[in-house]
């Protein structure tokens, strides 16, 4: 499983390489992407603190992660890709 981390509210072209086995984590301003209808290429999560700081509610089909869960997910990933635009 590769972990793609997005921190900006813009989808990078790099996501075209994501497969169903990968995981996409939205953090910082990238959580605003949850407000737009999207077809995500893989499992999706968002940092709980970033959702709360921006007054957003996490959709039921998105994993809401604590910082500890984020660290654990990072340790499980075979590759961590930080997508910065």
ZIJO-V997449 format. One record per pair of residues at least 4 apart in sequence whose C-alpha atoms are under 8 Angstrom apart, sorted by the first residue. I is the first residue (numbers start at 1). J is the second residue. D is the distance in whole Angstrom. If there is no record, write none. Layout:
# ZIJO-V997449
i & j & d
I & J & D
I & J & D
This chain:
# ZIJO-V997449
i & j & d
1 & 21 & 6
1 & 22 & 5
1 & 23 & 7
1 & 76 & 8
1 & 77 & 5
1 & 78 & 6
1 & 79 & 7
2 & 21 & 8
2 & 22 & 5
2 & 23 & 6
2 & 77 & 5
2 & 78 & 6
2 & 79 & 5
2 & 80 & 6
2 & 81 & 7
3 & 22 & 6
3 & 23 & 5
3 & 24 & 6
3 & 25 & 7
3 & 73 & 8
3 & 74 & 7
3 & 77 & 6
3 & 78 & 8
3 & 79 & 6
3 & 80 & 5
3 & 81 & 6
4 & 15 & 8
4 & 18 & 8
4 & 22 & 8
4 & 23 & 6
4 & 24 & 5
4 & 25 & 6
4 & 80 & 6
4 & 81 & 5
4 & 82 & 6
4 & 83 & 7
5 & 24 & 6
5 & 25 & 5
5 & 26 & 6
5 & 27 & 7
5 & 80 & 7
5 & 81 & 6
5 & 82 & 5
5 & 83 & 6
6 & 24 & 8
6 & 25 & 6
6 & 26 & 5
6 & 27 & 6
6 & 30 & 6
6 & 82 & 6
6 & 83 & 5
6 & 84 & 7
7 & 26 & 6
7 & 27 & 5
7 & 28 & 5
7 & 29 & 6
7 & 30 & 5
7 & 31 & 8
7 & 83 & 7
7 & 84 & 7
8 & 27 & 8
8 & 28 & 7
8 & 29 & 5
8 & 30 & 4
8 & 84 & 7
8 & 85 & 7
9 & 29 & 5
9 & 30 & 4
9 & 31 & 7
9 & 32 & 6
9 & 33 & 6
10 & 30 & 7
10 & 33 & 7
10 & 85 & 7
11 & 15 & 7
12 & 83 & 7
12 & 84 & 8
12 & 85 & 7
14 & 18 & 8
14 & 83 & 7
15 & 41 & 8
16 & 41 & 8
18 & 22 & 6
18 & 41 & 6
18 & 42 & 7
19 & 41 & 6
19 & 42 & 6
20 & 41 & 6
20 & 42 & 4
20 & 43 & 7
21 & 42 & 7
21 & 43 & 8
22 & 42 & 6
22 & 43 & 7
23 & 42 & 6
23 & 43 & 5
23 & 44 & 6
23 & 45 & 8
24 & 42 & 7
24 & 43 & 6
24 & 44 & 5
24 & 45 & 6
25 & 44 & 6
25 & 45 & 5
25 & 46 & 5
25 & 47 & 8
26 & 30 & 5
26 & 31 & 5
26 & 44 & 8
26 & 45 & 6
26 & 46 & 5
26 & 47 & 7
27 & 31 & 6
27 & 46 & 6
27 & 47 & 6
27 & 50 & 6
28 & 47 & 8
28 & 50 & 5
29 & 50 & 8
31 & 46 & 6
31 & 47 & 8
31 & 50 & 7
31 & 51 & 6
32 & 36 & 8
34 & 38 & 8
34 & 58 & 8
34 & 59 & 8
40 & 44 & 7
43 & 62 & 8
44 & 61 & 8
44 & 62 & 5
44 & 63 & 6
45 & 62 & 5
45 & 63 & 4
45 & 64 & 6
45 & 65 & 7
46 & 50 & 8
46 & 51 & 7
46 & 58 & 8
46 & 62 & 7
46 & 63 & 6
46 & 64 & 5
46 & 65 & 6
47 & 51 & 6
47 & 64 & 6
47 & 65 & 5
47 & 66 & 6
47 & 67 & 7
47 & 70 & 8
48 & 52 & 6
48 & 64 & 5
48 & 65 & 5
48 & 66 & 6
49 & 53 & 6
49 & 66 & 7
50 & 54 & 6
51 & 55 & 6
51 & 56 & 5
51 & 57 & 7
51 & 58 & 7
52 & 56 & 6
52 & 57 & 8
58 & 62 & 7
58 & 63 & 8
58 & 64 & 7
65 & 69 & 6
65 & 70 & 6
66 & 70 & 6
67 & 71 & 6
68 & 72 & 6
69 & 73 & 6
70 & 74 & 6
71 & 75 & 6
72 & 76 & 6
73 & 77 & 6
74 & 80 & 7
